[in-house]
């Protein structure tokens, strides 16, 4: 059974940091680009950023650029999202996802085949 499992979410004060992990099992995702999305209460799910299969290309949306960092360890079948300088508006459920294309990072969630269950990140003032 193919699974993506996120962990590392929690409650943090504004300005703090968290590191999210997304561990895959059931198959290797080393040839899959990976994306991170988030969904805040009452809002649609939005793309945060992604990383190519090799890790050579990484993309971030403007709202998180310079604060969030995406990395991956293909030997561990895991992708990471480091969240620094957190703001209350970063509060959301964060999801990791995997798409079949290896080189292209899609912002459209419809391109992603596998999804994790999400992990809650709450940033307080």
MONOR-V258995 format. One record per residue. N is the residue number from 1. PHI is phi in whole degrees, -180 to 180 (999 if undefined). Layout:
# MONOR-V258995
n;phi
N;PHI
N;PHI
This chain:
# MONOR-V258995
n;phi
1;999
2;-82
3;-140
4;-118
5;-126
6;-87
7;-153
8;104
9;-71
10;165
11;-103
12;-143
13;-80
14;-55
15;93
16;-83
17;-135
18;-144
19;-125
20;-94
21;-121
22;-135
23;-96
24;-106
25;-144
26;96
27;-168
28;-84
29;-110
30;-66
31;-102
32;-108
33;-69
34;-126
35;-129
36;-119
37;-128
38;-147
39;-136
40;-86
41;-56
42;77
43;-123
44;-77
45;-67
46;-128
47;-76
48;-104
49;174
50;-157
51;-141
52;-71
53;-60
54;-79
55;86
56;-76
57;-123
58;-135
59;-132
60;-132
61;-74
62;-59
63;-66
64;-118
65;-59
66;88
67;-115
68;-107
69;-135
70;-105
71;-144
72;-148
73;-128
74;-67
75;-66
76;-100
77;57
78;-134
79;-120
80;-125
81;-132
82;-89
83;-111
84;-117
85;49
86;-66
87;-121
88;-55
89;-72
90;-84
91;-61
92;-178
93;-89
94;-103
95;-120
96;-105
97;-150
98;-131
99;-121
100;-70
101;-63
102;-93
103;-102
104;-110
105;-100
106;-86
107;-93
108;-86
109;-65
110;-67
111;-83
112;-95
113;-94
114;-116
115;-135
116;-85
117;-87
118;98
119;-137
120;-82
121;-119
122;-124
123;-114
124;-101
125;-73
